[in-house]
Amino acid sequence: MTRIFSGIKPTGHMTLGNYLGAVRQWAAVDQYRGEALFSVVDLHALTVEHDPARVLRLSREIAALLLAVGLDPAVCTVFVQSQVDEHARLSYVLECTASDGEMRRMIQYREKSAQAQASGDGVRLSLLTYPVLMAADILAYGADEVPVGDDQTQHVELTRDLAVRFNQRYGETFVVPRATKPVVAARVMDLQEPTSKMGKTTAGTGGVVFVLDEPGVVRKKVMRAVTDSGSGGVEYDREKRPGVANLLDLLAACAGGEPEELAGAYASYGALKKDVAEAVVEMLRPVRERYAELAADAGHVEGVLREGAERARAMARPTVDAAYRAIGLLPAVGGDGPRAVGS
């Protein structure tokens, strides 16, 4: 059976980009395709300056949203990364397999470290090494597939390299995973800066639609979306007219259809924006309603996460124990100790 792993960082409120680019496919497709695990990867939120209370609050919010969008604990495993020790255990072993040069070549490290230096903040060592933790997240579960957006493909390639290198040096231990991409709206762009990704940590939020935004807020943000200068009406051209293309991509993802064909139905940007706004509002409505129910029943969400962590731990421990033994570490004191691969 195919095993699937993916995660989302609690570094900000879940955005429309997160939902369309990843989470909706997790709920509609990926959880049914095999043995699937979906994690709130909270350890990754510690790589930059952060407010501990906010990370805790966002972790709970995103966990509830994962359930609200349709992830079913009876079908898949939903859990919080830090509640499963095997992630941190395996991360250090993989750091002993990775090289400094590999880490410094990571595009996100170069971008985020430059931002941290420009703002006067120090660059944390964890920012350099977090791709190894991401590799541990994946390899601990023997995942075959990792659904990711374009910006995370490089990290999955690193994961593959580390798995192959470890297996060659120390014996067959890890499954070598592959990245998979959603077919539609893999990368939703900022409404105010349509050449930039719609991100949770964007400084300005005018171009970012959050899943829990009120309908009036969603409409306002979409109606204020940047379009493109020039004449010629509404047409789909990612290179020359990224603002309009982004709106057409959103409409296609929310209401169906092909962006190129949808463009022909509009004579003005205003009409396009109005339809995009309503399509987004209606798509998010059931998610917001279900989230309100779950937020009022915190005990249910905590129970799901507790059971998810127990299942995840049971799946990860044999592989991590095998990696410890393969690299030359003594068995743990007490418990069952490490088990052989495949046991």
C-alpha positions, -999 to +999 in steps of 0.1 A: +000+000+000+013+035-009+022+056+021+018+093+018+031+120+041+027+158+041+027+186+066+019+223+071+038+248+093+019+268+120+038+300+110+006+319+102-031+315+095-040+290+068-043+308+035-063+302+003-030+292-013-024+265+014-059+252+009-060+252-029-024+242-034-023+213-009-049+208+018-079+204-004-062+177-024-052+160+009-089+158+019-104+150-015-078+126-029-047+118-010-062+104+022-080+078+002-051+067-021-032+048+005-019+050+041-018+087+046-003+109+074-008+147+077+011+167+103+011+201+118+049+205+116+053+228+146+091+222+151+096+240+117+080+271+131+109+275+156+135+282+129+129+320+130+120+345+156+085+336+170+060+341+198+056+308+216+020+315+225+012+323+188+028+291+176+007+271+201-025+289+191-018+285+154-010+248+158-044+242+174-061+263+148-045+246+118-051+211+134-088+220+136-088+233+101-074+201+088-103+183+102-127+210+090-116+207+054-124+169+055-094+149+067-110+119+084-092+104+114-108+071+106-092+071+072-058+089+077-035+099+105-036+136+117-010+146+143+013+173+156+050+167+148+065+176+182+043+150+199+062+123+181+098+121+193+110+100+164+111+132+142+138+147+164+156+114+169+160+108+132+168+144+124+202+142+141+211+110+125+204+125+091+224+156+100+253+132+103+246+121+068+241+155+052+268+180+043+271+217+051+273+226+014+239+208+007+222+229+034+236+262+022+225+255-014+188+253-003+170+282-020+147+288+010+177+291+033+194+316+012+162+337+009+151+335+046+186+340+060+190+372+038+156+384+051+167+377+087+200+396+083+183+425+066+159+429+095+187+427+121+177+393+134+203+366+138+201+335+116+193+305+137+212+272+130+179+254+128+171+275+097+201+260+080+193+224+091+155+223+089+155+206+055+171+176+073+143+177+098+119+177+069+137+147+055+133+130+089+095+138+088+092+119+056+117+091+060+106+081+095+073+068+080+087+051+049+066+074+028+064+066-009+049+100-019+051+135-006+025+160-020+042+193-022+041+227-040+068+239-063+087+256-036+092+224-016+104+202-045+141+209-037+136+196-002+121+163-014+151+159-037+174+164-007+153+138+012+159+113-017+196+120-017+199+115+020+179+083+019+200+069-009+233+079+007+223+064+041+212+032+025+245+029+005+267+036+036+248+018+063+225-007+046+190-006+033+169+013+058+148+040+041+122+041+014+133+066-013+102+089-017+090+109-046+073+143-048+038+146-062+021+178-072-016+188-073-030+192-108-048+226-103-036+257-085-004+243-073+008+278-066-016+306-057-002+340-060-006+371-038-035+393-050-014+425-046+019+410-059+008+384-084+044+374-091+049+363-055+034+333-037+004+338-014+022+330+019+012+328+056+041+350+067+037+378+041+043+411+058+012+428+043-020+408+043-040+428+017-032+403-010-036+372+011-069+355+016-071+335+048-094+305+050-111+319+081-116+354+067-152+367+069-170+368+035-169+406+034-131+406+040-127+380+012-147+401-012-128+433-004-094+416-009-104+401-043-120+433-056-088+452-048-067+426-065-040+440-088-047+435-125-024+444-154-019+475-174-027+475-211-057+469-233-070+438-249-096+427-224-094+396-202-070+370-213-049+343-197-012+349-200+009+341-169+040+359-182+025+391-195-006+394-174+001+376-141-026+395-121-054+385-144-040+350-148-040+346-110-077+355-108-085+331-136-066+304-119-085+310-087-118+309-105-109+277-122-098+261-089-129+272-070-157+269-096-142+245-122-132+250-158-100+259-176-085+294-171-080+300-208-116+292-216-130+311-186-112+343-198-134+344-229-166+349-208-154+383-194-153+417-210-141+435-179-119+430-149-147+441-125-170+413-136-142+387-133-133+399-098-169+398-086-173+362-098-139+352-083-149+367-049-182+349-048-166+316-059-140+318-031-166+328-005-189+299-014-160+274-015-148+284+020-182+287+036-186+250+047-150+250+059-155+280+081-188+266+095-172+232+103-143+250+119-166+269+142-181+236+154-147+221+160-133+252+178-162+249+202-152+213+210-115+215+218-115+182+236-125+164+204-096+179+184-071+171+212-084+135+213-079+132+175-043+146+178-035+123+207-047+092+189-029+104+157+004+108+176+001+073+190-005+058+155+023+079+140+047+069+167+040+032+162+046+036+124+078+056+128+096+039+157+107+007+138+123+027+110+141+051+134+153+023+156+166+005+125+184+037+115+200+040+149+213+004+148+225+007+112+246+038+120+262+022+150+242+033+181+235+011+211+199-001+217+178+021+240+177+011+276+144-005+284+115-011+260+119-033+230+150-017+217+156-013+180+140-037+155+153-049+122+141-034+090+109-050+080+101-065+114 
